[in-house]
């Protein structure tokens, strides 16, 4: 699905559950969740999502929103006692939509970067990295970092893999090898298709999404050795909105403590990307 073809309609998901009293959940309780007053008054949380990036946010066979981020959002709003409204937005427009007030938060598994922190704050909820994936017949020729020098790599526009490719290209030239040739695509589907069709040699993308596709595709693309730019990923909240940041931090911590968070990651086969503590980042120096 091309980002340009993604409808910008809001999908109101009727997952409102009112919690009565204080419900004890594992080692934490719902009383520890700090719901932003404006969200409580509105009775819903508007979440920006691309719905085009498996396994984090996508549509199932019945065209319903699903994925790790979506399931976490359902669970979070249930604990918060509000409804969930998923606002479907192309990737490149998710942060502008948040800044304009069209959404309350943007849950798109963003890599926390200094340039993004100029626009938004983040609540860290997982760790990931960048990997190379390619077709099985080409995998043997890409077993080391130097092997991808001079190769043509598919990259999704606006993704962190673009920055990783630049770093790897610099390392290539420093080793007197040819730099990586970047082929930019608007979405994951077109990037994957370019590899499968042989238009490019491989694909640079998030380790979790790449691993998930390797499993679900039956090995049409395989992940080769090497994890680059391992870094935390977060939910975006409006810059300076400490109430929204604390709301998401607190509800995520309840989910971490009660086990529902880990169960969702395990369901999609990427339980190794979880964290033990959710935390707020307002500048790059606060990353752990």
N, C-alpha and C positions, 0 to 999 in steps of 0.2 A: 504494500500500500504506500503510495507516494505521499509525502507530507502535504504536497499541494492539493491532494485529493481528500485529505482528512477534513471531515466536517468539523466546524467549530461550535457545534451545538453542545449544550450542557445536558448531561445525562443524570437525571435525578434518581439516585438509588435509594429506595425506601428501606434503609437499614437503620431505622431509629429505634433505640432501645433505652428506655428510661430506667436508670438504676435507683431503686428505692432504698434509702438508708445507706449504710456503709457495708459494702460487700467485701469480705475478706478474700483475697486472692493470693495464694501462696504466701510468700514472706512479705508481700506488700499489699496495700489496700487501695480501693478506689478513692478513698478519702485523700490519698496522697496526690491525686491528679489535679493540677491547677488549670481549670478551664478558663480561658479568656472570657471576661464578661460579655463582650460583643458577640462571641460565638454562642455562648449560652443563651443570650437573648434572641439571637437569630434562629436558634434551634437546629443549626446545621453547620457543617464544615465544608467549604468549597475547596476542592482539591484539584489542582491542575495536573493533567497527565497526558502523555502522548498516545497511550494505548497502542503503541506500535513497537515495543521493545521487550520481547520475551527474554528471560522469564519474569521481568519486573512488572511490566504493564502491557497487556495485550487483550485481544478478544478471543473467547473460546468458540467452540463449534456452533454455539447458539447465538453468537454475536454479543455475548455479555462480557463486561469488563472483568478481567481476572489477572492473576500474576502476584508475585511477592508483594510489591508495593500496594496493590489494590486490596489484597487480603489483610495486610497490616493496617491499612486505612479503615477497612470495615471493623476490625477488632478494636482499633483505637477509638473510633467514634461510638462504638457500643459501650465501651468503658466510660467514655466522656458523657454519655447520655444525650447525644445529639444525632441528627441524621447526617448522611454523607451525600454530597453532590459532587460527582466527578465531572469536571469541565475538560473536554477533549481539545487539546491545543497542539499544534505542531511544535516539535522540539525547540526550534530556534526562537519561538515566541513564548515559551513557558515563563522565563524570568521577566520579560516585559509585561506579561499579563499579571504577574504577581505585583510588580511595581505599580501598575495602574489601578490595582484594587479589584480586578476581575476575579481573582482567586484569593483565598485566605492563606494557603500554603501551596507549594509545588512539590509533589512527591514523585521525583523522577530519578532517584539514585545518582545525584550529581557528585562527581569528584570534587572535593573541596579544593578550590584554587584561589590564589590571591586576586586575580582579575574578577572572579565571580563575587568575591567578598566585598568588592567595591559597590556591588548592587544589592546584595542580600546577605543575610546571616544564615548559618546552617546548624542543624541538629544532626550530629553524626550518629548513624545507626548501623553501619556495616563497613567492611574493608574490602577492597578489590585491587585489581591491577590490570595491565594491558598485556595481551598475548597475541601471537600470530596463529591464524588457522588457515589451512589450505586443503586441497584435495588429497586423498590418500596417496595417489601416485606421485605427488610433488613433495610429500612430507619428508622423505629421506634427504632431499636436497636443501632442507631448511632446519637443520638440527642445532644450529648455533646462531648467536647474534650476528656474526660476520656473514653467515649464509644468506641473510636477507638484504645485505648491501647490494645495491644495483637492481633489486627486484621492484616490481610494480605492485603497490599495496592499496587495496580498497579501504577507504576511511569515510565514516559518516560525518557530514558537515556539522561543525560545532562541538564535536565530541572530543574528549581528552586524548584519544588516540592520535589526533592531529599533532598535538604538542609532543607526544611520545615519539612519533615518527621523525619530528625535527631533531630531537635529542639523539635518536639512533642514527640519523643521517650524519650528524656532526661527528659521532663516534666512527662512522664508516670513513669519512674523509680524513679523519685524524689517523686512521689505519691505512691510508692510501688506497682505499676502496671506493667504489662508486656509491653515491648517496642513494637513498630510497626514493623511488618515483611515486609520488602520492596521486591517487585517483580518488577524487572527492565525489561522494554520492549523497543524495538527500535523505536517505533512510536506510535502515538495516537490511530490508528485503532486497533492495536494488544492489547493495554492496555484496550480499551473499550471492545473488544471481550472477554478478560479474565474475566471482571466483569460480562458480560452478560452470559457467560458459567458457572459461579460459581467457576472458578479456584482461584479467589481472592475474598475478602469481599467487596472491594470498590476501588476507584481510587482517588488519590490526583493529582490535576492539577489546571491550571489557572482558576480563577473564571469566566472570560468572556467566554472562550471556553467551560467550563463545562455548563454554563447557556445556551449557544447557542445550545449545543447538547441536553440538556433536552427538549428544545422547538422543535427542528427539528426532534428528534427521537420519538416524541409523548409520552415522559415520560418513555421510557425504562430504562433510568437512571435518578435519581432525585438528586438534590443538597441538602445536609442536612445542618442544621444550623452551623454557624461558618466560619469566614473569617480570615485566618492566613497570617502573613507576608505581609500585604498590602504594596505595594511599587510601585514606578514609573517604567514605561517601556519605552524603547527608541529604536531609529534607531541607528545602529552601523556605525561609520565612522572610517577611518584609524586613528590610534593613532597619535596625534599631527597635524592632518590635519585641521587647523583652517578654511581654505577656504571651505572645504566640510561641516564642522560643521555649519558654518554660512549660507551656502547655504540652508541646510535643515531646520535650525531654521527659517530663514527668509521666506521661502516659506510656511512652516507650519503655521507661524503666520498670513500670508495673508489668508490662508485657514480657520484658526480659526476665523479671523475677518470677512470674507465674508460669513460665514455660511456653506460652502461646507464640511468642516471637521465634524461639528456636524451632518449634514445630513447623512453622510456615516455611522457614528456610530449608529445613530438612526435607519437606515435601517436594521441593524443587531440586533437591540434590546438591545444594550449595551451602550446607550447614557450616562449612569451614570459614565462611565469610562473615560470621556473626561477631558481635562484640559483647563484652560483659557489662558495659556501662554506656548509656547514651549521654552525650554532652554537647553543649552549645559552643559554637565557634563564631566569633565576630571579627577576628583577624587571624592571619595565617600563623602567627606566633602561638596561638592557643591550641594548635593541633597536637595531639599526643602520639 
